[in-house]
Amino acid sequence: MCLFLFGCQNELDTQSPIIGVKIYNTQSNYQGLIEEWNDLGINTALVSVDLAYDRSFRTLTSKNDIQVFIILPIFFNPEVLQENSDWYAIDQNGNKAREEWVEFVSPSNDVYRKQKIDFIKKVIRETRPDGISIDFIRYFTYWEKIYEDRSFSSIPNTSFDSLSLATFQSDMNFQIPDTLQVISQKANWILENHEISWTSWKCKNITSMVEDIVESAKFIDSNLQINLHAVPWRNDDFNGAIKKIVGQDFAQLGPYVDFISPMCYSHMLKKEPGWVSSVVADLKLQSNGSAILPSIQVKEAYLSHPLTNKEFEQNIISALEPPSEGVVLWSWEHLMDSPAKKEILKKMTEAQ
């Protein structure tokens, strides 16, 4: 007997590619929405927490065998930082980890980590999704505006807040010289003398948070699918910044998740469509064979020139190249306003 609030879960059809959309806003006509998704071949929805609680939406997705993953932002949290400004991650120059809309909590903050896990458990218990999609599970970087010509040294490295510095010294069993008083001095000393240890420690902090989330989530529902959003940096990009800056070590993370989903927004990053498949292949190697589920953008963002229909089609083709598990479109709100791109998607899914 099924005791789930919104109906029994459906197992993912591993024989067919995942065709997913990220959707954040509630709609007025869910019946029409689901009918259109069925017509377009969309079988998976990555949704906001608010939408996950919408009974009408969840009832229809369940009846139509559309998998629902809840998008759960982790260390990106402007709201909590408004109330607790001392929880900010801090970069190597002593600046708070914020740039435009991007604001990050320090991953070393155990109080925040517990609060976030408690929230995730509550959401899973009350909504019973098919999966969770762990977002912003990393150290601060505004990767959306970091282009190929950027140097590694120009990218902020975090977090050198007092808690992280104390924990790092304790874990590594050494002490920063007392003569170094300001954050920039301490950060430079660590990066000059202990960069390998610093990078490893950061990666372990992120991996341990993923482990704690997954353990807590699976205790509630052992069949829950786990997706992890990844910064789309290949192993050698920006001098190994995926580990050194971001703290995402896919070899460590892979065993805890069902999918690693790099946000391959090529237009945003001024890349050619073929770059998408190169990221998928690289992350497959980095993760020692984990399932890779790339996300691509539907509409231009941050840049003024349009993302053309042709480029969109090429991005889908690139995203679906082996060893990809499918494609996730960012976002439905963008796709719904483009009949031409819908038609492109439909032709692609019918050919699968």
C-alpha positions in Angstrom: 0.0 0.0 0.0 1.3 3.4 -0.9 1.4 5.9 2.0 3.0 8.8 0.1 1.3 12.2 0.2 1.2 12.6 -3.6 1.1 9.0 -4.7 3.5 6.2 -5.4 6.9 6.9 -6.9 7.7 5.7 -10.4 11.0 4.2 -11.2 13.1 6.0 -13.8 13.1 4.3 -17.2 16.8 3.7 -17.6 16.3 2.5 -21.2 15.3 6.0 -22.4 17.2 9.3 -22.1 16.0 11.7 -19.4 14.4 14.7 -21.0 14.0 17.2 -18.1 13.1 20.8 -17.5 13.8 23.1 -14.6 10.7 24.8 -13.5 10.4 27.3 -10.7 7.0 29.0 -10.9 3.5 27.7 -10.3 1.1 27.6 -13.2 -2.6 28.2 -13.7 -3.3 25.2 -16.0 -1.4 22.1 -14.9 -3.5 19.8 -17.1 -2.4 21.8 -20.2 1.2 21.9 -19.0 1.4 18.2 -18.5 -0.2 17.5 -21.9 2.4 19.7 -23.5 5.2 18.0 -21.7 3.9 14.6 -22.9 3.8 15.9 -26.4 7.4 17.3 -26.2 8.7 14.1 -24.6 9.6 15.6 -21.3 9.7 12.9 -18.6 11.4 14.6 -15.7 10.8 17.9 -13.8 13.3 19.6 -11.6 11.2 21.9 -9.5 11.3 24.5 -6.8 10.3 23.7 -3.2 7.1 25.7 -3.6 6.0 23.8 -6.7 6.9 20.5 -5.0 4.2 21.2 -2.4 1.5 22.0 -5.0 -0.9 19.0 -4.8 -2.5 19.6 -8.2 0.9 19.6 -9.9 2.1 16.5 -8.1 -1.0 14.5 -8.7 -0.8 15.1 -12.4 3.0 14.4 -12.7 2.4 11.1 -10.8 -0.4 10.1 -13.1 1.7 10.8 -16.2 4.8 9.1 -15.0 6.8 12.3 -14.9 9.6 12.2 -12.3 9.9 15.1 -9.9 13.2 16.2 -8.4 13.2 19.0 -5.9 15.9 21.6 -6.5 17.5 22.3 -3.1 20.1 25.2 -2.9 22.6 24.6 -0.2 25.3 27.2 0.5 23.7 29.9 -1.6 21.4 31.7 0.8 21.0 35.5 0.7 18.0 35.4 3.1 19.9 33.7 5.9 22.9 36.0 5.4 20.7 39.1 5.8 20.1 37.9 9.3 23.5 36.4 10.0 26.2 38.5 8.2 29.0 36.7 10.1 28.1 33.5 8.3 29.4 34.7 5.0 32.2 32.8 3.3 35.3 35.1 3.0 37.7 35.2 0.1 41.5 35.4 0.1 41.4 39.2 0.2 39.1 39.4 3.2 36.0 40.2 1.2 32.6 38.6 1.7 31.6 35.9 -0.8 29.1 37.9 -2.8 28.9 39.2 -6.3 25.7 40.6 -7.8 23.0 38.0 -6.8 25.5 35.3 -5.7 26.0 35.2 -1.9 27.4 32.2 -0.1 27.5 30.8 3.5 30.7 29.3 4.7 30.6 25.5 4.2 32.4 25.1 7.6 29.4 26.4 9.5 28.0 23.4 11.3 25.0 25.2 12.7 23.9 26.2 9.2 24.7 22.7 7.8 22.4 21.1 10.4 19.6 23.7 9.7 19.8 22.9 6.0 19.7 19.2 6.5 16.7 19.5 8.9 14.9 21.5 6.3 15.7 19.0 3.6 14.4 16.1 5.7 11.2 18.1 6.4 10.6 18.7 2.7 11.2 15.1 1.7 8.8 13.8 4.4 6.1 16.2 3.4 6.3 16.0 -0.4 7.7 12.5 -1.1 9.5 13.4 -4.4 11.1 11.0 -6.8 14.4 12.7 -6.2 16.3 15.7 -4.9 18.5 17.9 -7.0 21.3 19.3 -4.8 22.2 22.8 -6.0 25.0 25.2 -4.9 26.7 22.4 -3.1 30.2 24.0 -3.4 32.4 26.9 -2.4 31.7 30.4 -3.8 32.3 31.2 -7.4 30.4 33.3 -9.8 31.2 30.9 -12.6 28.4 32.3 -14.8 30.6 35.2 -15.7 34.0 33.6 -15.8 35.1 33.3 -19.4 38.0 31.3 -20.9 40.4 34.2 -20.8 40.3 34.6 -17.0 43.4 33.7 -15.0 43.2 31.3 -12.0 44.6 34.0 -9.7 41.7 36.4 -10.6 39.0 33.9 -9.3 38.1 34.4 -5.6 39.2 31.5 -3.4 37.1 30.8 -0.3 36.5 30.5 2.6 39.0 32.1 4.9 36.5 33.0 7.6 37.6 32.6 11.2 35.7 29.3 11.7 37.2 27.8 8.5 40.7 28.9 9.5 40.4 27.4 13.0 38.9 24.1 11.7 41.5 23.8 9.0 44.3 24.2 11.4 42.8 21.7 13.8 42.1 19.2 11.1 45.6 19.5 9.6 47.4 19.7 12.9 49.4 22.9 12.3 49.2 26.5 13.2 49.3 29.7 11.1 52.2 31.9 12.3 51.1 34.4 15.0 52.8 37.2 13.0 50.1 37.0 10.4 47.1 39.1 11.6 44.9 40.0 8.6 42.9 37.5 6.5 44.9 38.2 3.3 48.2 37.4 5.0 46.8 34.1 6.5 45.2 33.2 3.1 48.4 33.8 1.2 50.4 31.8 3.7 48.0 28.8 3.4 47.9 29.0 -0.4 51.7 29.3 -0.7 52.6 26.6 1.8 49.6 24.2 2.0 47.5 24.6 -1.2 47.2 20.8 -1.7 46.0 20.3 1.9 43.7 23.3 1.5 42.1 22.0 -1.7 41.7 18.5 -0.2 40.1 19.9 2.9 37.7 21.9 0.9 36.7 19.0 -1.2 36.1 16.9 1.9 33.9 19.6 3.4 31.7 19.5 0.3 31.7 15.7 0.0 30.8 15.3 3.7 27.8 17.6 3.3 26.6 15.6 0.3 27.1 12.4 2.4 25.1 13.8 5.3 22.3 15.0 3.0 22.1 11.7 1.2 22.2 9.6 4.4 19.4 11.7 5.9 17.3 11.6 2.8 17.8 7.9 2.2 16.8 7.2 5.8 13.4 8.6 4.9 13.2 7.1 1.5 15.7 4.5 0.4 14.6 4.7 -3.2 15.1 8.5 -3.5 17.1 9.5 -6.6 19.9 12.0 -6.0 21.1 14.5 -8.6 24.0 16.9 -8.0 24.4 20.2 -9.8 28.0 20.7 -11.0 30.0 23.7 -12.1 30.8 23.0 -15.8 34.6 23.1 -15.4 36.7 20.3 -16.8 39.5 18.9 -14.7 42.2 21.2 -16.2 40.1 24.3 -16.7 41.5 27.3 -14.9 44.4 25.4 -13.4 42.2 22.8 -11.7 39.8 25.3 -10.3 36.9 22.7 -10.1 38.7 21.3 -7.0 40.9 24.3 -5.9 38.1 26.9 -6.1 34.8 25.1 -6.2 35.6 22.1 -3.9 33.8 19.6 -6.1 35.8 16.4 -6.4 33.6 14.2 -8.6 35.6 11.0 -7.8 34.6 11.5 -4.2 31.0 12.7 -4.9 30.1 10.1 -7.5 29.4 7.2 -5.1 26.8 9.2 -3.2 24.6 10.3 -6.1 22.7 8.9 -9.1 23.5 11.7 -11.4 26.0 14.5 -11.7 24.5 17.4 -13.7 26.9 19.9 -15.1 25.3 23.3 -15.9 26.6 23.4 -19.5 25.3 26.8 -20.4 27.6 27.3 -23.5 26.0 30.5 -24.8 26.4 32.2 -21.4 30.1 31.1 -21.2 30.8 32.0 -24.9 31.5 28.4 -25.9 30.6 26.5 -29.0 27.9 23.7 -28.7 30.5 21.0 -29.0 31.9 22.1 -25.6 28.8 20.6 -23.9 29.7 17.0 -24.9 33.4 17.6 -23.9 32.3 18.6 -20.4 30.1 15.4 -20.1 33.0 13.2 -21.2 35.5 14.9 -18.9 33.2 14.6 -15.9 32.6 11.0 -16.7 36.3 10.5 -16.4 36.7 12.7 -13.3 33.9 10.7 -11.5 35.2 7.3 -12.5 32.1 6.5 -14.5 29.2 8.2 -12.8 26.0 8.9 -14.7 26.3 12.4 -16.2 23.1 14.4 -16.9 24.0 17.8 -18.6 21.8 20.9 -18.3 21.7 23.4 -21.2 20.2 26.8 -21.5 17.2 27.7 -23.6 17.5 31.4 -23.7 20.3 33.9 -23.5 21.4 35.1 -20.1 23.9 37.8 -19.0 24.8 38.4 -22.7 22.7 40.5 -25.0 22.9 38.6 -28.3 20.2 35.9 -28.7 20.6 32.2 -28.3 19.4 31.2 -31.8 17.2 28.2 -32.6 20.1 26.6 -34.5 22.4 26.9 -31.5 19.8 25.5 -29.2 19.4 22.5 -31.5 23.2 22.0 -31.6 23.3 22.2 -27.9 20.7 19.4 -27.5 22.6 17.2 -30.0 25.8 17.8 -28.1 24.2 17.2 -24.7 22.7 13.8 -25.8 26.0 12.4 -27.2 27.2 9.4 -25.3 28.0 8.9 -22.4 25.2 11.4 -21.5 22.1 10.1 -19.7 19.9 12.8 -21.3 19.4 16.5 -21.1 17.9 19.0 -18.7 16.6 22.3 -20.1 17.0 25.6 -18.1 14.3 26.5 -18.0 10.6 25.8 -18.8 9.8 29.4 -18.2 12.1 30.2 -21.1 11.0 27.3 -23.3 7.3 28.0 -23.0 7.7 31.3 -24.8 9.4 29.8 -27.9 7.3 27.6 -30.2 10.2 27.1 -32.5 12.4 25.7 -29.8 9.6 23.5 -28.6 9.3 22.1 -32.1 13.1 21.4 -32.1 12.9 19.6 -28.8 9.9 17.5 -30.0 11.7 16.4 -33.2 14.8 15.5 -31.1 12.8 13.5 -28.6 10.8 11.7 -31.2 14.1 10.6 -32.8 15.4 9.0 -29.6 
